[in-house]
Amino acid sequence: MTDHASGASAAETARTQLDRALDHVDVRDGIIGELREPHEVHRVSVPLERDDGGRDVFVGYRAQHNNVRGPYKGGLRFQSGVDAEECIGLSMWMTWKCAVMDLPFGGGKGGVAVDPNELSDDEYERLTRRFTEEISEFVGPRRDVVAPDMGTDAQTMSWVMDEYSKETSETTPGVATGKPPVVGGSYGRAEAPGRSVAIVAREAFDYYDRDLDGATVAVQGFGSVGANAAFLLDEWGADVVAVSGANGAVYDEGGLDLDAVRDAGDDDALVAPYDGGDDIDNGDLLTLDVDLLVPAAVGNVLTAENADDVDADVIVEGANGPTTVDADDVFADRDVPVIPDILANAGGVTVSYFEWLQDINRRSWSRERVNDELDDEMTDAWGDVVDAYEDDEDASWRDAAYVVALGRITDAHESRGF
């Protein structure tokens, strides 16, 4: 998927971010070369029998970036724009994300180039099962663990687990995370990425001696990440004044009634008009005068074209890659802190790790334990990034997160003798 504003694909953006981080950390040339490219990229054809008896063929991908610290780990997305370059870039970000969180995983990402809204429920299941069949030799609980992403959910992961188990003649819940608890999923997994965004926002406000209680917040995207972040920030006393969905945004300078926003929406329009809020354009949400902006929808929404108009004091990335390289430069010049996605939304992969452990050990954790463990892991990771940020006066928050990740990945490479 290409950033149309800058012409950069996700892979190009990830490599540029890597190159910039290398100004702040010493990494051997041989390791740098390996980190710039994925270990493998699998491209498969996925035939689908339609409900009317017709047949279509879709293209699926699985990019496996680096596994020096453990099995590849990353989501599967069903989206019309999925391509190899997008999967490579996202798999690179997963490598850094797992290393920042000090999880024993590397980075993977994949999906099918399809619009899930154009599939019936039965077609969706058949497509999922056939895609799993096509990639089954490349994935597994100790090789590559998949998870839900855009266009997929807990039910999708149940089908992935079931189909993989058929292929291996053994029930194998650890091949996929983000499953329903009844088949080995973890409580708290669906809420985890949004929860980690809120936790990191809390820590960032504390770092800058700002009060989260009463702070104004705009959240772009009211899906699983944005909505869960918004509700938790609201619970902690922040005033969420704007949220958006694909079809528009709603704004109330006095603070939104988030329950009313959720009740007004539906599967087709997560954000819909309701009494007490004003409709605004999605683009206008990004430039509201707020204390905190959380871009939690899709990538490449903060660009060189709108970065100067962004009026937030702090930005915490909820989506993967929402800020282009050029926008990062603008925010740096303006001294607007941008807390990067590879830290802020890492709650998903962190609770996926908890789920993986539960599956391997055939044990189940309570939701309270999951949330407590997640808070501990996020605050520990935040502390590591703060240390790297304060050690280098020229580093951005993104650079600091990369320094932490690259240090751990480099140590692993050198320890294994790569």
MARZAKE-281901 format. One record per residue (C-alpha): x, y, z; residue in three letters. Coordinates in steps of 0.25 Angstrom, whole numbers, plus 5000, padded with zeros to 4 digits. Each point is the difference from the previous one (the first is absolute). Example, Ala and Ser with C-alpha at 12.3 -4.5 7.8 and 13.67 -1.06 7.14 Angstrom:
% residues 2
504949825031ALA500650144998SER
This chain:
% residues 418
500050005000MET500650134996THR500050145007ASP499450084989HIS500450135006ALA501549965001SER500149894989GLY500649915011ALA499549855003SER499949955014ALA501349924997ALA500750134995GLU499550085012THR500549895010ALA501449994993ARG500150165001THR499649995015GLN501149895002LEU501050094992ASP499750125009ARG500149925013ALA501449944996LEU500550145002ASP499849985015HIS500449865002VAL501249914995ASP499749884992VAL500949924992ARG499850014985ASP499749864998GLY498950005009ILE499550134994ILE499949944987GLY499249885005GLU499050095008LEU499750084987ARG499449884993GLU499049895005PRO500549865001HIS498949954991GLU498850054993VAL498949894996HIS499050034989ARG498949904999VAL498749994991SER498749995008VAL498949944991PRO498650025006LEU498749944996GLU498950105000ARG498649975006ASP499550014985ASP500949894996GLY501050104993GLY501550005003ARG501050115003ASP501450005003VAL500650105010PHE501550025004VAL500549985014GLY501350035007TYR500949975012ARG501250085002ALA501049955011GLN501050115003HIS500949955011ASN500049885010ASN501350025008VAL499250025013ARG499049904998GLY498849954990PRO499550104991TYR498750075005LYS499050094994GLY498650024995GLY499249964987LEU499250114994ARG498949984989PHE500050134992GLN500050044986SER501350085000GLY500849885006VAL501349984992ASP501449955003ALA500650135003GLU499050035010GLU500249875007CYS501550025000ILE499950135006GLY499049965011LEU500949875003SER501250095002MET499250095010TRP499649875007MET501449965002THR500350135006TRP498750005009LYS500349865005CYS501550045004ALA499550135006VAL499149925009MET501149905002ASP499149894995LEU500649874995PRO499550024986PHE500450054987GLY499150084989GLY499149944990GLY498750054993LYS499149964989GLY498649994994GLY499149994988VAL499850114990ALA498550005001VAL498950095005ASP499349925011PRO498750084999ASN499849944986GLU500049865006LEU498849925006SER500349945013ASP500249864994ASP500950064989GLU500850075011TYR500249875008GLU500449924987ARG501050104996LEU500650005014THR500149855000ARG500649994986ARG501050115003PHE500449935013THR500249874992GLU500950074990GLU500950065011ILE499949895010SER501549954997GLU500550145003PHE499350025013VAL499949935014GLY500150035015PRO501549994999ARG500250054986ARG499050124997ASP498950035009VAL498850084994VAL499050105006ALA498850084995PRO500250144993ASP499250094991MET498849924994GLY500249885009THR499649965015ASP499949905010ALA499149914992GLN501050014988THR501149955010MET499149885004SER499949964986TRP501550014998VAL500349925012MET498949894996ASP500549994986GLU501550005004TYR499749895010SER499349924989LYS501350014992GLU500949955011THR499049905006SER500250065014GLU499250115007THR501050125000THR499450125006PRO501450075001GLY500050024985VAL499150125001ALA499750115011THR498850095001GLY499149885001LYS498749995009PRO500449955014PRO499149884997VAL501149944991VAL501250055007GLY499950154998GLY500450105011SER499150095007TYR500350154997GLY500749974987ARG499050084992ALA500150125008GLU501549995002ALA500550094989PRO499150125004GLY500349975015ARG501550014997SER499850134992VAL499250065012ALA501149955010ILE501150064992VAL499350134999ALA499850005015ARG501549985001GLU500450114990ALA499150105007PHE500649975013ASP501450024993TYR499750134995TYR499350045014ASP498750014993ARG498649965007ASP499349904993LEU498750035008ASP499350104992GLY500949994988ALA499350024986THR500249884991VAL499749974985ALA500049864995VAL500049974985GLN499449864999GLY498949945009PHE500349864997GLY500749905010SER501250085002VAL499450145000GLY498749975008ALA500749925011ASN501150115002ALA498950115000ALA499149935011PHE501249975009LEU500550154998LEU498650045003ASP500049915013GLU501350075004TRP499450145000GLY500450054986ALA498950074991ASP499949924987VAL499550124991VAL500049934986ALA500049864994VAL499949964986SER499649884991GLY500249974985ALA498750094997ASN500350125008GLY500350055014ALA499250065012VAL500550115009TYR499650075013ASP500950105006GLU499449965014GLY500349854999GLY499349894992LEU499049905007ASP500849884995LEU498949905003ASP499050094991ALA501150004989VAL500149855001ARG498549985000ASP499850094988ALA501049924991GLY499849874994ASP500949904991ASP499950094988ASP500350145007ALA500749985014LEU499850155002VAL498650064997ALA499350135004PRO499450005014TYR499350115008ASP501150085007GLY501149994989GLY500350084988ASP500449934987ASP501450044994ILE500949954989ASP501149895003ASN501150104996GLY499550115009ASP500149905012LEU501549994998LEU500250165001THR499150025013LEU500650085011ASP500249895010VAL501049955011ASP500149864994LEU499849954986LEU499949854998VAL500049954985PRO499449865001ALA499449984986ALA501049974989VAL501450034995GLY500550134994ASN499050105005VAL500950105006LEU500850054988THR500950124996ALA498750064995GLU499250015013ASN501149995011ALA500250155001ASP498550015003ASP500049895011VAL499750085013ASP500149885010ALA501150015011ASP500349865000VAL499849894990ILE499949855003VAL499949914988GLU498949895001GLY500149954986ALA501249944993ASN500850114992GLY499050115001PRO501150114999THR500850024988THR501550025000VAL499850154995ASP499050025011ALA500949955010ASP501050114996ASP498950115001VAL499649955014PHE501549995005ALA500250154995ASP498850045008ARG500449925012ASP498749925000VAL500349865006PRO499549884992VAL500049875008ILE500249894990PRO499149894996ASP501049895003ILE499950045014LEU498650065002ALA499249894993ASN500949885005ALA498949965009GLY499449904990GLY501349924997VAL500350015015THR498749935004VAL500149914988SER501349955007TYR499249985013PHE499049924991GLU501149924994TRP500649975014LEU498649965005GLN499849904987ASP501449945002ILE499749985015ASN498549964999ARG499750115010ARG499150115000SER500250145006TRP498950095006SER499750134993ARG500550085012GLU501449925000ARG500150034985VAL499750155002ASN501050015012ASP501149934992GLU499850094988LEU500150125008ASP501349955006ASP500649974987GLU499650134993MET500550085012THR501349925000ASP500250024985ALA499650155001TRP501150015010GLY501049944991ASP499750094989VAL500050125009VAL501549965004ASP500450004985ALA499350134997TYR500750075012GLU501349944996ASP500050074986ASP499650145000GLU499849994985ASP499149885000ALA498550014998SER499149905007TRP499949924987ARG501649995000ASP500049975015ALA499149884998ALA500849954988TYR501350015008VAL499449915011VAL499549904989ALA501250004992LEU500949985012GLY499349885004ARG499949944986ILE501550034997THR500349935013ASP499249884996ALA500749994986HIS501450015007GLU499749905010SER499449904990ARG501250024991GLY499350064988PHE
